[in-house]
Amino acid sequence: MFLEMKVFGITLDPFTNAPIVILKDLDDKKSLPVWIGVLEASAIASELEKIRFSRPMTHDLMKAILNNLSINVEKIEVTDLKDNVYYARIYLKSPGNSIILDSRPSDAIALALRMECPIYVDSSVIDKSRKIDLREEAVKKGAGNKELLEILEDLAPDEFGKYKM
C-alpha cells in the first residue's frame, strides 16, 4: 500500500552531518527519513525556499525539458529499502505513452517538488526504515549509541530551521 507524503523538511544527521530529507504523510502520523547527498539536499532546499538561480540547475533543466516535450510527471514513488539504500520510480506520461524510470529518491523528490506532483511511499519502506539498527550504523561512523530515528520523529517543525514546508 502506498501512502501519499509531503516533504516536511531537511535536517542534518547529528552524528555524521549528512543531509536527511524528512517525508511525512498527509495526516502527520508517519514519517520517513531519507539520507541524501549534499547536492541533492541543495536542490530540494532551493525549491522549498523558491530560490531562483541565474542559470538552470539540473532538476530545473529536467523540468524544462519535460515541459517542452509535453511530458507530465504523474507521481513519484519511494518503492523499496534494501541494505540501507532507498529506491524510487518516476512516472512520466506523454500523449500516447507512459514511462516508469528508476531513480534515486533524492532526485525524484527534487523533480516532484518542481513538477508539483504527488510523492508516494510504499508502507513497507516505512516499516523497513524502522528496523534499521541506527545504533550499529552510528557506531560504525563513530557516532555513539543514540537512536537517531527517535530523535527525528520527536523533532518539532520549528527545529527544522529554514528548510521546512
C-alpha positions as CSV (number, residue, x, y, z in Angstrom):
1,M,0.0,0.0,0.0
2,F,1.3,3.4,-0.9
3,L,0.9,6.5,1.3
4,E,0.9,10.0,-0.1
5,M,3.6,12.0,1.6
6,K,5.0,15.5,1.5
7,V,8.4,17.0,2.1
8,F,8.4,18.1,5.7
9,G,11.9,19.5,5.7
10,I,15.6,18.9,5.6
11,T,17.8,18.4,8.6
12,L,21.3,17.1,9.3
13,D,22.2,13.8,10.8
14,P,23.5,14.9,14.2
15,F,26.2,12.2,14.1
16,T,27.5,12.4,10.5
17,N,26.2,15.8,9.4
18,A,24.8,14.1,6.3
19,P,21.6,15.7,5.0
20,I,18.3,14.0,5.6
21,V,15.0,14.8,3.8
22,I,12.0,14.1,6.0
23,L,8.8,12.9,4.4
24,K,5.6,12.9,6.4
25,D,2.2,11.5,5.4
26,L,-0.6,14.0,4.9
27,D,-2.1,13.2,8.4
28,D,1.3,13.8,10.0
29,K,1.2,10.3,11.6
30,K,4.1,8.6,9.8
31,S,7.4,9.9,8.7
32,L,10.3,8.7,6.7
33,P,13.9,10.0,7.0
34,V,15.9,9.6,3.8
35,W,19.6,10.2,3.9
36,I,20.7,12.1,0.7
37,G,23.7,13.8,-0.7
38,V,24.7,17.5,-0.2
39,L,23.9,18.5,-3.8
40,E,20.5,16.8,-3.8
41,A,19.8,18.5,-0.4
42,S,20.7,21.8,-2.0
43,A,18.3,21.1,-5.0
44,I,15.5,20.2,-2.6
45,A,16.1,23.2,-0.3
46,S,16.3,25.7,-3.1
47,E,12.9,24.6,-4.4
48,L,11.4,24.6,-0.9
49,E,12.7,28.2,-0.5
50,K,11.7,29.1,-4.1
51,I,15.3,30.3,-4.7
52,R,15.9,31.0,-8.4
53,F,19.4,31.0,-10.0
54,S,20.5,32.9,-13.0
55,R,21.2,29.6,-14.8
56,P,19.1,26.5,-14.5
57,M,20.2,23.8,-12.1
58,T,19.9,20.1,-13.1
59,H,16.4,19.5,-11.8
60,D,15.2,22.8,-13.3
61,L,16.7,21.7,-16.6
62,M,14.9,18.4,-16.3
63,K,11.6,20.3,-15.7
64,A,12.1,22.5,-18.7
65,I,12.9,19.5,-21.0
66,L,9.9,17.6,-19.8
67,N,7.6,20.6,-20.2
68,N,8.9,21.4,-23.7
69,L,8.3,17.8,-24.7
70,S,4.8,17.8,-23.2
71,I,5.7,15.1,-20.7
72,N,4.0,15.2,-17.4
73,V,5.4,13.7,-14.2
74,E,2.3,12.0,-12.8
75,K,3.9,10.9,-9.5
76,I,7.0,9.6,-7.8
77,E,7.1,6.6,-5.6
78,V,9.7,5.5,-3.0
79,T,9.4,1.8,-3.6
80,D,12.0,-0.1,-1.5
81,L,14.7,0.0,1.1
82,K,17.5,-2.7,0.7
83,D,20.8,-2.6,2.6
84,N,20.2,1.0,3.8
85,V,19.6,2.1,0.1
86,Y,16.3,3.7,-0.9
87,Y,14.8,3.1,-4.3
88,A,12.3,5.3,-6.2
89,R,10.4,5.5,-9.5
90,I,9.3,8.5,-11.6
91,Y,6.1,8.0,-13.6
92,L,6.1,10.0,-16.8
93,K,3.1,10.5,-19.1
94,S,3.0,12.0,-22.6
95,P,0.3,11.8,-25.2
96,G,0.1,8.1,-26.0
97,N,3.0,7.0,-23.9
98,S,3.8,6.2,-20.3
99,I,7.3,5.6,-18.9
100,I,8.5,4.5,-15.5
101,L,12.0,5.5,-14.6
102,D,14.3,4.1,-11.9
103,S,15.6,6.9,-9.7
104,R,17.3,7.8,-6.5
105,P,14.7,9.2,-4.1
106,S,16.5,12.5,-3.7
107,D,16.4,13.2,-7.5
108,A,12.8,12.0,-7.7
109,I,11.8,14.3,-4.8
110,A,13.6,17.3,-6.2
111,L,11.8,16.8,-9.5
112,A,8.4,16.1,-7.9
113,L,8.7,19.4,-6.0
114,R,9.4,21.3,-9.2
115,M,6.7,19.5,-11.2
116,E,4.2,19.8,-8.3
117,C,3.3,16.1,-8.5
118,P,2.4,13.7,-5.6
119,I,5.0,11.8,-3.7
120,Y,4.1,8.3,-2.6
121,V,5.9,5.9,-0.3
122,D,5.3,2.1,0.0
123,S,4.3,1.4,3.6
124,S,6.8,-1.4,3.6
125,V,9.6,1.1,3.2
126,I,8.4,2.9,6.3
127,D,8.3,-0.4,8.2
128,K,11.8,-1.3,6.9
129,S,13.2,2.1,7.9
130,R,12.2,1.5,11.5
131,K,14.1,-1.8,11.6
132,I,17.4,-0.2,10.6
133,D,19.8,-0.6,13.5
134,L,20.8,3.0,13.8
135,R,22.9,2.3,16.8
136,E,25.1,-0.1,14.8
137,E,25.3,2.4,11.9
138,A,26.2,5.2,14.3
139,V,28.9,3.1,16.0
140,K,30.3,2.3,12.6
141,K,30.6,6.0,11.9
142,G,31.8,6.8,15.4
143,A,28.6,8.5,16.5
144,G,27.7,6.8,19.8
145,N,24.6,4.9,20.8
146,K,21.6,7.3,20.4
147,E,18.5,6.2,18.5
148,L,18.5,8.6,15.5
149,L,15.1,7.6,14.4
150,E,13.6,8.5,17.7
151,I,15.4,11.9,17.6
152,L,14.0,12.6,14.1
153,E,10.5,11.5,15.0
154,D,10.4,13.8,18.0
155,L,11.6,16.9,16.2
156,A,9.2,19.7,16.2
157,P,8.5,21.7,13.0
158,D,10.4,24.7,14.3
159,E,13.5,22.7,14.8
160,F,14.0,22.3,11.0
161,G,15.2,25.8,10.5
162,K,14.5,27.4,7.2
163,Y,14.3,24.2,5.2
164,K,10.8,23.1,6.0
165,M,7.4,23.2,4.4
